[in-house]
Amino acid sequence: MKIEFPWPEARSVLKLAGPIALTQIGMVLYGTVDMLFVGRLGPVAIASVGLGSMTYFTCFVVGMGIVMGIDSHSSKAFGAGRPDLCGQLLVHTLVLALAVALPAFFLCGLAGWAFRLIGVDPRAAEGAVEYLSILRWGVFPGLCFVACRQFLQSMSVTTPLLVAIVAGNLVNAALDYLLIFGSLGAPRLGVPGSAYASLAANVVMFAAVAFASWSRLRAIAFKFHGWHRRLFWDVAKLGLPGGAAMAVEVAVFSLATALVGRLGAEVLAAHQLTLNLASLTFMIPMGLSHAAATRVGQALGRGEPWTAAAAGNAATAMSVVFMACTGLIFAVFPEPILGLFGADAALVARAKPLLYCGAAFQIFDGAQAVLTGALRGLGETRRPLYINVLAHWLIGLPVGLTLAFGLGWGAVGVWIGLVAGLASVALLLGREWRRLTYGLPVGGQCLSPQSGCVQPEALGPHS
């Protein structure tokens, strides 16, 4: 049987994914710009900001995954012609965002104890703790930003997201310049100045999407009809496994960062530069992942399961092609790429073998990101959680520890473990996606009896 690439759905996914991917790139640019400024303070400053950022993101991403439980429900509601229900979901999700922000805030405060337990270089640990004491306040506007972002994406509204990310990056870069070096009469704060810049950027981003969300609610004449526990728990129930799955993956990368920190601030700086580059390319698959979740959910809301499957397949194929190209670029041009950060010859020499490992996992990283989003669009978040636990913690982490500390391969061994974990996740998620979308009927709401997708009419009362 001849299998044709779903070009029509690929175009619709790409149209939605483009602005979202640019938004994701803009979010990573915060860290990249921070590194460009802080890099002038030396390897210890780079290590401090890198370690602090990764720790913050580990705490933040759990809440982000939970809040993203709105994706499938809101997309299906919009596809079914229920924008009013999208608004009800947003209100309940904002409450959920604040509820999960509080424990994330306190978890960031335990970072110093964790660094001492693992044995991170004290110079890097001290700067990271100071950095986190400021940045952790960003979880509150940050998670509320995610709630509004997912609401707007579910309704295929993306322009305000670009406005928010551009404004946030301008604020971040300006405050980095002023506060890190004490330019134009501002206080010279060093590493903490970078944290204040990122915190201010989070507030600006949330303000922009909050205004856009409010305008959208006015446009549909939205009226809040009171608290519905079922709506709240529908979002939380779908989001909790998704948040846990994201936490499992990010925790492995955070642990990898902490373990590399035992090898010295200079090695940690090389690790952080490489990780920042891998995170930058990862934003394109993340944009495709969000688009896949939205398009799959909208198609199910319209009662078009075949279109839902085509959207997931097209997004995955585009992600794999893009990441194959970035992997090739990493492998062929490591020194010029690392040189963009102003790294000296010694730092480039330490980072180059790590970048080769990053090149090796590009395709797997892109595939697993999009497949996770497509499965979330189906309403399936539990199995990706189990797969992430198995692949990262029972396969990738043991491989990394054995190579890094058992055989003495150092940071390279840690990165090979990351490659093994991501490859396992991608292959197992691909198997799960095929299982749920194999032999689709032309009509009906659900892709298969096992997909667990929620019908729009089951999300709550009409408002």
Secondary structure, 3 states (H helix, E strand, C coil): CCCCCCHHHHHHHHHHHHHHHHHHHHHHHHHHHHHHHHHHHCHHHHHHHHHHHHHHHHHHHHHHHHHCCHHHHHHHHHHCCCHHHHHHHHHHHHHHHHHHHHHHHHHHCCHHHHHHHHCCCHHHHHHHHHHHHHHHHHHHHHHHHHHHHHHHHHCCCCHHHHHHHHHHHHHHHHHHHHHHHCHHHCCCCCHHHHHHHHHHHHHHHHHHHHHHHHHHHHHCCCCCCCCCHHHHHHHHHHHHHHHHHHHHHHHHHHHHHHHHHCCCHHHHHHHHHHHHHHHHHHHHHHHHHHHHHHHHHHHHHCCCHHHHHHHHHHHHHHHHHHHHHHHHHHHHCHHHHHHCCCCCHHHHHHHHHHHHHHHHCHHHHHHHHHHHHHHHHHCCCHHHHHHHHHHHHHHHHHHHHHHHHHCCCCHHHHHHHHHHHHHHHHHHHHHHHHHHHCCCCCCCCCCCCCCCCCCHHHCCCCC
